[in-house]
Amino acid sequence: MRDFFKDWKVHALCVVIALAAEALGVRKFQITPAVGFSLFPMLYAMAIGIVMGAWKLLSLETMKQASAYTTISVMFLTAKVASGIAPGLYKIYTEGKLGGTALALILQEFGNMGTAILGVPVAVFLFKMNRAAIGCTVSTSREGTIAIIGELYGLDSDEGIGVMGGYVTGTVLGTIFFGLMASLCARSGLFHPYALGAACGVGSASMMSASLGALQIEFPEMASTPTLPRR
């Protein structure tokens, strides 16, 4: 408890940044009638933090203190996201589609191996990232991955720097890329909405939200249900 009050500046700053990001809200941008992307409060919060660090508005000691709370905050975010999974799985189960859906999602998880198989050689031999390559290529740098790397190595380690680098890049650039890619794939007519929905889950929360928002625009009748539409 004493340490909590010792870091009161960190907690107060987090509250201010969170309120500012939420006040901005979700911003949607349409490049064409068929293609667009969305920006989410998580991106704003990260951008505000980056600007504060670049302008030396925060001391190095404050930033080190804040990094210690990253794993804890990620756990809250992961728990919030996970709490929405069970109702969807139950509905899929009651509809009798759990078997095929489970197989598809299990196969999807093998895609995480691609980040290591393709990413490690590039990171080590081309960019000379050494140990940072472990964190950067262990997965798609989702919130759960940050918690694992933080617990094993610490976020101030080379591995931690690698996983946070991948997460920040995905949040800043991946949000826009995922939104555009989801719009294009949905408009192509080549993929079932379920396949596109499963693909949305490979990135972090902001990337998933951006691509899912694009799919909800394209398939409004399926926006609130994981089941197949009746025909």
C-alpha positions in Angstrom: 0.0 0.0 0.0 2.9 2.3 0.8 4.4 1.7 -2.7 1.0 2.5 -4.2 0.9 6.0 -2.7 4.6 6.4 -3.5 3.7 6.1 -7.2 0.7 8.4 -7.0 1.9 10.5 -9.9 2.0 7.5 -12.2 -1.6 6.5 -11.3 -2.9 10.0 -11.6 -1.3 10.4 -15.0 -2.8 7.2 -16.2 -6.3 8.4 -15.1 -5.8 11.7 -17.0 -4.5 10.0 -20.2 -7.4 7.4 -20.0 -10.0 10.1 -19.6 -8.5 12.1 -22.5 -8.4 9.1 -24.8 -12.0 8.1 -23.9 -13.2 11.7 -24.5 -11.8 11.4 -28.1 -13.8 8.2 -28.6 -13.8 6.0 -31.7 -13.0 7.9 -34.9 -14.0 6.3 -38.2 -12.5 7.2 -41.5 -13.8 6.2 -44.9 -11.3 6.3 -47.8 -13.9 5.1 -50.2 -17.5 3.9 -49.7 -16.2 0.4 -49.5 -12.9 0.9 -47.6 -12.3 2.5 -44.2 -10.6 2.1 -40.8 -11.2 3.2 -37.2 -9.0 4.7 -34.5 -9.6 3.7 -30.9 -8.9 5.2 -27.5 -6.1 2.7 -26.9 -4.2 4.2 -29.8 -4.7 7.8 -28.5 -3.5 6.8 -25.0 -0.3 5.2 -26.5 0.3 8.3 -28.7 -0.1 10.6 -25.7 2.4 8.6 -23.7 4.9 8.6 -26.6 4.6 12.3 -27.0 5.1 12.9 -23.3 8.2 10.7 -23.3 9.6 12.4 -26.4 9.1 15.9 -25.0 10.7 14.9 -21.7 7.5 15.6 -19.8 8.1 12.5 -17.8 11.3 11.6 -15.9 13.1 8.3 -16.5 12.3 7.2 -13.0 8.5 7.8 -13.6 8.7 5.7 -16.8 10.5 2.9 -15.0 7.8 3.0 -12.3 5.0 2.9 -14.9 6.6 -0.1 -16.7 6.2 -2.2 -13.6 2.4 -1.8 -13.8 2.1 -2.8 -17.4 1.8 -6.5 -16.8 -0.9 -5.8 -14.1 -2.9 -3.6 -16.5 -2.6 -6.1 -19.3 -4.1 -8.8 -17.0 -7.2 -6.6 -16.4 -7.5 -6.0 -20.2 -7.1 -9.7 -20.9 -9.7 -10.6 -18.3 -12.2 -8.2 -19.7 -11.7 -9.6 -23.3 -12.0 -13.1 -22.0 -15.2 -12.4 -20.1 -16.9 -11.9 -23.4 -15.8 -15.2 -24.9 -17.8 -17.7 -22.7 -21.3 -16.5 -23.8 -20.3 -16.8 -27.5 -18.9 -20.3 -27.0 -22.0 -21.4 -25.2 -24.2 -20.1 -28.0 -22.1 -21.9 -30.6 -22.4 -25.0 -28.5 -26.2 -24.8 -28.2 -26.4 -24.4 -32.0 -24.4 -27.6 -32.5 -21.5 -26.0 -34.3 -18.8 -26.3 -31.6 -17.0 -29.1 -33.4 -16.3 -27.4 -36.7 -15.7 -24.0 -35.1 -13.2 -25.4 -32.6 -11.3 -27.1 -35.3 -11.1 -23.9 -37.3 -9.9 -21.9 -34.3 -7.3 -24.5 -33.4 -5.9 -24.5 -36.9 -5.9 -20.7 -36.7 -3.6 -20.8 -33.7 -0.9 -22.5 -35.8 -0.6 -19.2 -37.6 1.2 -17.9 -34.5 4.0 -20.3 -35.4 4.6 -18.3 -38.5 5.8 -15.3 -36.6 8.7 -17.4 -35.2 9.4 -19.4 -38.3 9.4 -16.4 -40.6 10.3 -13.6 -38.1 13.2 -15.0 -36.2 15.6 -15.4 -39.1 14.8 -11.9 -40.4 15.1 -10.4 -36.9 18.4 -12.1 -36.0 20.3 -12.2 -39.3 19.0 -9.0 -41.0 18.2 -6.6 -38.2 20.6 -8.1 -35.6 18.0 -8.0 -32.8 19.5 -10.8 -30.8 17.5 -11.5 -27.7 14.9 -8.9 -28.5 13.9 -11.2 -31.4 12.4 -13.6 -28.8 9.9 -11.1 -27.6 9.2 -9.6 -31.0 8.5 -12.8 -32.8 7.2 -15.1 -30.0 3.6 -14.4 -31.3 1.6 -11.6 -32.7 2.4 -9.5 -29.6 -1.0 -9.7 -28.1 -1.7 -8.6 -24.5 -1.3 -12.1 -23.2 2.1 -12.4 -24.8 3.2 -9.2 -23.1 2.2 -10.7 -19.7 4.1 -13.9 -20.4 7.3 -12.1 -21.5 7.0 -9.7 -18.7 6.7 -12.5 -16.1 9.6 -14.5 -17.6 12.1 -11.8 -18.5 10.7 -8.5 -17.3 9.6 -5.7 -19.6 12.9 -3.8 -19.1 14.8 -6.8 -20.6 15.8 -7.2 -24.2 13.0 -9.7 -24.6 10.6 -7.2 -23.0 11.7 -4.4 -25.3 11.1 -6.7 -28.3 7.6 -7.7 -27.3 6.6 -4.1 -26.5 8.1 -2.9 -29.8 5.9 -5.4 -31.7 2.9 -4.4 -29.6 3.4 -0.7 -30.2 3.9 -1.2 -33.9 0.8 -3.3 -34.1 -1.3 -0.8 -32.2 -0.1 2.2 -34.2 0.2 0.8 -37.7 -1.7 -2.5 -37.4 -4.9 -0.8 -36.4 -5.1 1.0 -39.7 -3.8 -2.0 -41.7 -6.3 -4.4 -40.1 -9.2 -2.1 -40.7 -8.4 -1.6 -44.4 -7.6 -5.3 -44.9 -10.9 -6.4 -43.3 -12.9 -4.0 -45.5 -11.2 -5.2 -48.7 -11.5 -8.9 -47.8 -15.2 -8.5 -46.9 -15.9 -6.7 -50.1 -14.1 -9.3 -52.2 -16.8 -11.9 -51.4 -14.1 -14.7 -51.3 -14.4 -15.4 -47.5 -17.2 -16.3 -45.2 -17.9 -13.8 -42.4 -16.9 -16.4 -39.8 -13.5 -16.9 -41.5 -13.0 -13.1 -41.5 -14.1 -13.0 -37.8 -11.5 -15.6 -36.9 -8.8 -13.7 -38.7 -9.6 -10.6 -36.7 -8.4 -12.4 -33.5 -4.8 -12.7 -34.5 -3.8 -9.2 -33.3 -4.0 -7.2 -30.2 -7.2 -5.7 -28.8 -7.0 -2.5 -30.9 -6.2 -4.4 -34.1 -9.1 -6.8 -33.4 -11.5 -4.0 -32.7 -10.5 -2.2 -35.9 -11.0 -5.2 -38.1 -14.2 -6.3 -36.3 -15.6 -2.8 -36.7 -15.1 -3.0 -40.4 -16.9 -6.4 -40.6 -19.8 -5.1 -38.5 -20.4 -2.4 -41.2 -20.2 -5.0 -44.0 -22.3 -7.6 -42.2 -24.7 -5.7 -39.9 -27.0 -8.7 -39.6 -24.2 -10.7 -37.9 -22.9 -7.9 -35.7 -24.3 -9.3 -32.4 -24.3 -13.0 -32.9 -21.6 -15.7 -33.6 -24.1 -18.0 -35.3 -24.7 -18.5 -39.0 -27.6 -16.5 -40.6 -30.7 -18.5 -41.3 -31.5 -19.2 -44.9 
